[in-house]
């Protein structure tokens, strides 16, 4: 899981096995942010379309923007906030930068903590390159 700001700079990273759903990992990812406050808005894909998640994030003062799933009976998004989803390419671009770091691309580490450390180091290097360049 990777959380970024509007310009595509990584703010938080969290690694876990592939089995849990993305909705259950939002709080853990928010807790691992790089010393920053919670964001005002989170933009996610259809996997984040969940009423309980929306309610939990609303108590923290965070607005969840996610397209409605196809089978949802009561639509929660009217389309205006979803225009922000058009900037999702910035997120995909930052995710595409991560494999340029060999230790992240090949996943040689046996322990998840070691892999998380290399992903965090890659995020720090991305931050430094974007800020100084």
C-alpha positions as CSV (number, residue, x, y, z in Angstrom):
1,X,0.0,0.0,0.0
2,X,1.3,3.4,-0.9
3,X,-0.1,6.8,0.0
4,X,0.9,9.9,-2.0
5,X,0.2,13.6,-2.2
6,X,-1.4,15.4,-5.1
7,X,1.9,15.8,-6.9
8,X,2.8,12.1,-6.6
9,X,5.3,12.3,-3.7
10,X,5.2,9.2,-1.5
11,X,3.8,10.0,2.0
12,X,3.3,6.5,3.5
13,X,4.1,2.9,2.6
14,X,2.9,-0.3,4.2
15,X,3.7,-3.9,3.2
16,X,1.6,-6.9,4.0
17,X,0.8,-10.2,2.3
18,X,-1.5,-10.2,-0.7
19,X,-4.4,-11.9,0.9
20,X,-6.2,-9.1,2.9
21,X,-8.4,-6.7,1.1
22,X,-7.3,-3.2,0.5
23,X,-10.1,-1.7,2.5
24,X,-8.7,-3.3,5.7
25,X,-5.3,-1.8,5.1
26,X,-6.1,1.9,4.9
27,X,-5.7,2.6,8.7
28,X,-2.4,0.8,8.8
29,X,-1.1,2.8,5.9
30,X,-2.3,6.0,7.4
31,X,-0.5,5.2,10.6
32,X,2.8,4.6,8.8
33,X,2.9,8.0,7.2
34,X,6.3,9.7,7.2
35,X,5.5,12.0,10.3
36,X,2.8,13.9,8.6
37,X,-0.8,14.7,9.6
38,X,-3.7,12.8,8.1
39,X,-4.8,14.0,4.6
40,X,-8.1,15.8,4.1
41,X,-9.0,13.5,1.2
42,X,-8.1,10.0,0.0
43,X,-8.6,9.0,-3.6
44,X,-8.8,5.3,-4.2
45,X,-10.1,2.9,-6.8
46,X,-13.3,0.8,-6.7
47,X,-11.8,-1.5,-4.1
48,X,-12.2,1.4,-1.5
49,X,-15.9,1.8,-2.1
50,X,-17.1,0.8,1.3
51,X,-19.7,2.5,3.6
52,X,-18.0,1.4,6.8
53,X,-14.6,2.7,5.6
54,X,-16.3,6.0,4.6
55,X,-17.8,6.3,8.1
56,X,-14.5,5.5,9.9
57,X,-12.5,8.0,7.8
58,X,-15.2,10.6,8.3
59,X,-14.6,10.4,12.1
60,X,-10.9,11.2,11.4
61,X,-11.9,14.1,9.2
62,X,-10.9,12.4,6.0
63,X,-13.1,12.4,2.9
64,X,-12.9,9.1,0.9
65,X,-13.3,9.6,-2.9
66,X,-13.7,6.3,-4.7
67,X,-15.8,5.3,-7.8
68,X,-18.9,3.3,-7.0
69,X,-18.7,-0.4,-7.6
70,X,-20.9,-1.6,-10.5
71,X,-23.2,-3.6,-8.3
72,X,-23.9,-0.8,-5.7
73,X,-27.6,-0.1,-5.3
74,X,-27.3,3.3,-3.7
75,X,-24.7,5.6,-5.3
76,X,-22.6,7.6,-2.9
77,X,-20.6,9.7,-5.5
78,X,-22.3,12.2,-7.7
79,X,-19.3,12.6,-10.0
80,X,-17.9,16.0,-9.0
81,X,-15.3,14.7,-6.5
82,X,-14.4,11.9,-9.0
83,X,-12.9,14.5,-11.3
84,X,-9.9,14.3,-9.0
85,X,-9.5,10.7,-10.0
86,X,-8.3,11.9,-13.4
87,X,-5.0,12.8,-11.7
88,X,-4.5,9.2,-10.7
89,X,-1.7,8.9,-13.4
90,X,0.6,10.6,-10.9
91,X,0.1,7.8,-8.5
92,X,0.7,5.2,-11.2
93,X,3.9,7.1,-12.3
94,X,5.3,7.0,-8.8
95,X,4.5,3.3,-8.5
96,X,6.3,2.8,-11.8
97,X,9.4,4.5,-10.4
98,X,9.8,1.9,-7.6
99,X,11.0,-1.0,-9.9
100,X,13.9,1.1,-10.9
101,X,15.4,0.2,-7.6
102,X,16.8,-3.4,-7.9
103,X,16.2,-4.5,-4.3
104,X,12.5,-3.5,-4.6
105,X,12.1,-5.0,-8.1
106,X,13.5,-8.5,-7.4
107,X,12.3,-8.9,-3.7
108,X,15.5,-10.8,-2.6
109,X,14.8,-10.4,1.1
110,X,13.2,-13.2,3.0
111,X,11.9,-11.0,5.8
112,X,9.1,-8.6,5.2
113,X,10.7,-6.0,7.5
114,X,13.8,-5.9,5.3
115,X,11.8,-5.5,2.2
116,X,9.7,-2.7,3.8
117,X,13.0,-1.0,4.7
118,X,14.2,-1.1,1.1
119,X,10.8,0.2,-0.2
120,X,11.0,3.1,2.4
121,X,14.5,3.8,1.3
122,X,13.3,3.9,-2.4
123,X,10.5,6.3,-1.4
124,X,13.0,8.6,0.4
125,X,15.2,8.6,-2.7
126,X,12.2,9.5,-4.9
127,X,11.4,12.3,-2.5
128,X,14.9,13.7,-2.5
129,X,15.1,13.5,-6.3
130,X,11.8,15.3,-6.8
131,X,12.5,18.0,-4.2
132,X,16.1,18.7,-5.2
133,X,15.5,18.3,-9.0
